[in-house]
Amino acid sequence: MFNDEGSDFDVLVASDAIGMGLNLNISRIIFSTLEKFDGIETRKLTVSEIKQIAGRAGRYGSKFPTGEVTCIDGEDLPLLHSSLKSFSPQLERAGLFPSYDLLYLYSRLHPRIGLHSLLEEFLEKAKLSSNYFISDCEEILKVAAVVDGLPLALHDKYLFCISPVEMNDEISSGGLAQFAENYAKKGLVRLKEIFTPGMLQVPKSQTELKELESVHKVLDLYVWLSFRFEDSFPDHELASSQKAICSLLIEEFLQRLGWQKPRRRRVSARSTFRSALPQACRK
């Protein structure tokens, strides 16, 4: 919609994810800050990150061939200027990930083994030049072990394996297992079979916060799968709206602890989120 000249959207507010290859008609990038929380600590953006984000403004072939970049805080300008003038660090090696096409061809040589064993053997025997390395496939192997016993085509199993799931998260991994089982049995996965809308509430403790974050991961997984299995995961809008509510409830909890600036919008719910997902997702 932002690229649609007929729309009334002139300003796009985004996280640093905008630097991940989005091609938009943007004339000016304004950094609200040159810092980010990376999951461990708050740090300065790297030269590459600043260039990637700034590079969204003024794209060849777009409505704005020349772009402008600035910061809200004038104290950030020296870092912005120095970063844009600096050379980006050269990559010494690149990670490669086994694609479906490669695994399919390899499976034709080993038609009797499951996906988990196929992946293990492929990773063990793959040979690369010194410029490349095999990316970490630990999570994929964990998912492969779950879906291997299901009557699914190799391509379907592969999609489940590369889905955004944290297998070390009990609720998230349980959600994936139930989605895969329902898909294998019926070819149709309704969100209400695993999630009850309207059962979300602001968490009251760190434990409940962690559970709500896990519920968010399950909903995010459903949304991701709905893009790959559009007919089989039809509740895309419901999952997206419930995921947004989860985010607001998490922010509300953090606001009460003074970890975030207050927001005007709030969400109320009557029941606790602990019953939003069935016990099957808490194995």
DALIN-V469509 format. One record per run of one state. SS is the DSSP state (hx for helix, st for strand, lp for the rest). FROM is the first residue (numbers start at 1). TO is the last residue. If there is no record, write none. Layout:
# DALIN-V469509
SS&FROM&TO + SS&FROM&TO
This chain:
# DALIN-V469509
lp&1&15 + hx&16&19 + lp&20&25 + st&26&26 + lp&27&27 + st&28&31 + lp&32&34 + st&35&37 + lp&38&41 + st&42&44 + lp&45&46 + hx&47&54 + lp&55&56 + st&57&57 + lp&58&67 + st&68&71 + lp&72&73 + hx&74&85 + lp&86&93 + st&94&96 + lp&97&99 + hx&100&109 + lp&110&114 + hx&115&125 + lp&126&131 + st&132&134 + lp&135&137 + hx&138&147 + lp&148&153 + hx&154&161 + lp&162&169 + hx&170&186 + lp&187&190 + hx&191&193 + lp&194&194 + st&195&195 + lp&196&205 + hx&206&228 + lp&229&235 + hx&236&256 + lp&257&272 + hx&273&275 + lp&276&276 + st&277&277 + lp&278&278 + hx&279&282 + lp&283&283
